Amino acid sequence: MLSLKDGSGGRIALYQQARTAGSGEAWLAICPATPQLVQVGVKTVLDTLPYGEWKTHSRV
């Protein structure tokens, strides 16, 4: 899950990854929401979905 929030210090990105099988720990990253970091977060989320390359993917 990727969330963008506006805070008093600027925009921040929150990225939460699903738990690994057998793990009881969740993983969360919080960072300034610069365009480069948002792009990395979105790409990371898309890479976890069961589709091939997003650049060439098309709906049937």
VOFITOR-270633 format. One record per residue: x, y, z of N, C-alpha, C in turn; residue in three letters. Coordinates in nm, 4 decimals, decimal comma. Layout:
BEGIN
[[X; Y; Z]; [X; Y; Z]; [X; Y; Z]; 'ala']
...
***
This chain:
BEGIN
[[0,0844; -0,1157; 0,0000]; [0,0000; 0,0000; 0,0000]; [0,0898; 0,1231; 0,0000]; 'met']
[[0,0593; 0,2176; -0,0840]; [0,1333; 0,3431; -0,0923]; [0,0368; 0,4563; -0,0635]; 'leu']
[[0,0682; 0,5377; 0,0369]; [-0,0151; 0,6529; 0,0724]; [0,0709; 0,7778; 0,0703]; 'ser']
[[0,0159; 0,8854; 0,0174]; [0,0826; 1,0150; 0,0199]; [0,0050; 1,1041; 0,1151]; 'leu']
[[0,0756; 1,1675; 0,2083]; [0,0124; 1,2521; 0,3093]; [0,0796; 1,3884; 0,3104]; 'lys']
[[-0,0006; 1,4928; 0,3320]; [0,0534; 1,6266; 0,3499]; [0,0675; 1,6526; 0,4991]; 'asp']
[[0,1889; 1,6864; 0,5413]; [0,2152; 1,7171; 0,6811]; [0,2668; 1,8587; 0,6952]; 'gly']
[[0,2918; 1,9007; 0,8175]; [0,3399; 2,0371; 0,8413]; [0,4769; 2,0604; 0,7787]; 'ser']
[[0,5553; 1,9552; 0,7631]; [0,6881; 1,9672; 0,7035]; [0,6917; 1,9396; 0,5545]; 'gly']
[[0,5762; 1,9166; 0,4930]; [0,5701; 1,8850; 0,3504]; [0,5016; 1,7519; 0,3275]; 'gly']
[[0,5049; 1,7063; 0,2059]; [0,4394; 1,5808; 0,1685]; [0,5293; 1,4629; 0,2045]; 'arg']
[[0,4684; 1,3569; 0,2594]; [0,5439; 1,2365; 0,2922]; [0,4783; 1,1162; 0,2252]; 'ile']
[[0,5584; 1,0144; 0,2014]; [0,5100; 0,8892; 0,1431]; [0,5176; 0,7805; 0,2491]; 'ala']
[[0,4111; 0,7028; 0,2610]; [0,4073; 0,5884; 0,3509]; [0,3890; 0,4649; 0,2638]; 'leu']
[[0,4819; 0,3718; 0,2725]; [0,4739; 0,2491; 0,1936]; [0,4692; 0,1320; 0,2897]; 'tyr']
[[0,3615; 0,0553; 0,2862]; [0,3474; -0,0608; 0,3730]; [0,3450; -0,1857; 0,2876]; 'gln']
[[0,4325; -0,2780; 0,3191]; [0,4422; -0,4033; 0,2441]; [0,3697; -0,5127; 0,3211]; 'gln']
[[0,3054; -0,6012; 0,2506]; [0,2349; -0,7130; 0,3143]; [0,3336; -0,8008; 0,3898]; 'ala']
[[0,2820; -0,8683; 0,4912]; [0,3669; -0,9592; 0,5686]; [0,4126; -1,0755; 0,4817]; 'arg']
[[0,5346; -1,1172; 0,5040]; [0,5880; -1,2356; 0,4376]; [0,5224; -1,3590; 0,4995]; 'thr']
[[0,4993; -1,4615; 0,4208]; [0,4377; -1,5842; 0,4718]; [0,5144; -1,6351; 0,5935]; 'ala']
[[0,4431; -1,6612; 0,7014]; [0,5046; -1,7120; 0,8226]; [0,5595; -1,6048; 0,9148]; 'gly']
[[0,5549; -1,4806; 0,8727]; [0,6083; -1,3717; 0,9543]; [0,4950; -1,3006; 1,0272]; 'ser']
[[0,5219; -1,2570; 1,1476]; [0,4245; -1,1790; 1,2224]; [0,4545; -1,0310; 1,2175]; 'gly']
[[0,5542; -0,9921; 1,1384]; [0,5989; -0,8533; 1,1342]; [0,5561; -0,7851; 1,0047]; 'glu']
[[0,5028; -0,6651; 1,0170]; [0,4713; -0,5826; 0,9000]; [0,5892; -0,4894; 0,8746]; 'ala']
[[0,6021; -0,4396; 0,7545]; [0,7122; -0,3522; 0,7173]; [0,6543; -0,2213; 0,6683]; 'trp']
[[0,7063; -0,1086; 0,7174]; [0,6561; 0,0229; 0,6802]; [0,7737; 0,1170; 0,6611]; 'leu']
[[0,7720; 0,1919; 0,5522]; [0,8746; 0,2935; 0,5269]; [0,8058; 0,4289; 0,5197]; 'ala']
[[0,8681; 0,5286; 0,5800]; [0,8180; 0,6657; 0,5755]; [0,9318; 0,7523; 0,5245]; 'ile']
[[0,9054; 0,8341; 0,4226]; [1,0109; 0,9174; 0,3655]; [0,9503; 1,0423; 0,3028]; 'cys']
[[1,0332; 1,1449; 0,2778]; [0,9828; 1,2627; 0,2066]; [0,9308; 1,2198; 0,0691]; 'pro']
[[0,8206; 1,2768; 0,0270]; [0,7585; 1,2359; -0,0996]; [0,8129; 1,3175; -0,2159]; 'ala']
[[0,9412; 1,2991; -0,2431]; [0,9984; 1,3629; -0,3612]; [0,9489; 1,2872; -0,4841]; 'thr']
[[0,9468; 1,3508; -0,6003]; [0,9004; 1,2789; -0,7205]; [0,9759; 1,1483; -0,7446]; 'pro']
[[1,1051; 1,1468; -0,7186]; [1,1844; 1,0258; -0,7422]; [1,1435; 0,9135; -0,6468]; 'gln']
[[1,1221; 0,9466; -0,5183]; [1,0844; 0,8431; -0,4223]; [0,9420; 0,7933; -0,4451]; 'leu']
[[0,8516; 0,8813; -0,4872]; [0,7156; 0,8376; -0,5202]; [0,7199; 0,7422; -0,6391]; 'val']
[[0,8028; 0,7721; -0,7392]; [0,8163; 0,6841; -0,8553]; [0,8674; 0,5470; -0,8125]; 'gln']
[[0,9660; 0,5428; -0,7245]; [1,0187; 0,4153; -0,6752]; [0,9093; 0,3396; -0,5998]; 'val']
[[0,8320; 0,4098; -0,5157]; [0,7245; 0,3451; -0,4405]; [0,6172; 0,2873; -0,5302]; 'gly']
[[0,5754; 0,3634; -0,6302]; [0,4729; 0,3153; -0,7234]; [0,5251; 0,1954; -0,8015]; 'val']
[[0,6482; 0,2018; -0,8497]; [0,7063; 0,0892; -0,9236]; [0,7148; -0,0351; -0,8349]; 'lys']
[[0,7526; -0,0164; -0,7091]; [0,7621; -0,1294; -0,6168]; [0,6257; -0,1936; -0,5957]; 'thr']
[[0,5223; -0,1115; -0,5779]; [0,3867; -0,1649; -0,5609]; [0,3430; -0,2394; -0,6869]; 'val']
[[0,3640; -0,1801; -0,8044]; [0,3242; -0,2455; -0,9297]; [0,3995; -0,3759; -0,9517]; 'leu']
[[0,5259; -0,3814; -0,9104]; [0,6048; -0,5032; -0,9280]; [0,5540; -0,6185; -0,8425]; 'asp']
[[0,4743; -0,5901; -0,7392]; [0,4218; -0,6976; -0,6549]; [0,2941; -0,7584; -0,7122]; 'thr']
[[0,2372; -0,6968; -0,8158]; [0,1128; -0,7471; -0,8744]; [0,1414; -0,8560; -0,9774]; 'leu']
[[0,0462; -0,9484; -0,9966]; [0,0699; -1,0639; -1,0836]; [0,0550; -1,0333; -1,2325]; 'pro']
[[0,1266; -0,9356; -1,2813]; [0,1255; -0,9013; -1,4233]; [0,2694; -0,8954; -1,4715]; 'tyr']
[[0,2870; -0,9060; -1,5990]; [0,4212; -0,8966; -1,6563]; [0,4695; -0,7529; -1,6555]; 'gly']
[[0,5347; -0,7150; -1,7585]; [0,5867; -0,5792; -1,7704]; [0,4727; -0,4801; -1,7871]; 'glu']
[[0,4676; -0,3785; -1,7026]; [0,3605; -0,2792; -1,7111]; [0,3691; -0,1962; -1,8378]; 'trp']
[[0,4879; -0,1773; -1,8906]; [0,5022; -0,0973; -2,0126]; [0,4359; -0,1646; -2,1322]; 'lys']
[[0,4290; -0,2975; -2,1324]; [0,3742; -0,3698; -2,2468]; [0,2429; -0,4415; -2,2148]; 'thr']
[[0,1953; -0,4324; -2,0896]; [0,0729; -0,5023; -2,0498]; [-0,0494; -0,4374; -2,1148]; 'his']
[[-0,1434; -0,5191; -2,1614]; [-0,2694; -0,4663; -2,2147]; [-0,3834; -0,5527; -2,1635]; 'ser']
[[-0,4988; -0,4891; -2,1435]; [-0,6163; -0,5627; -2,0977]; [-0,6829; -0,6294; -2,2165]; 'arg']
[[-0,7340; -0,7479; -2,1953]; [-0,7999; -0,8228; -2,3019]; [-0,9491; -0,8043; -2,2909]; 'val']
***
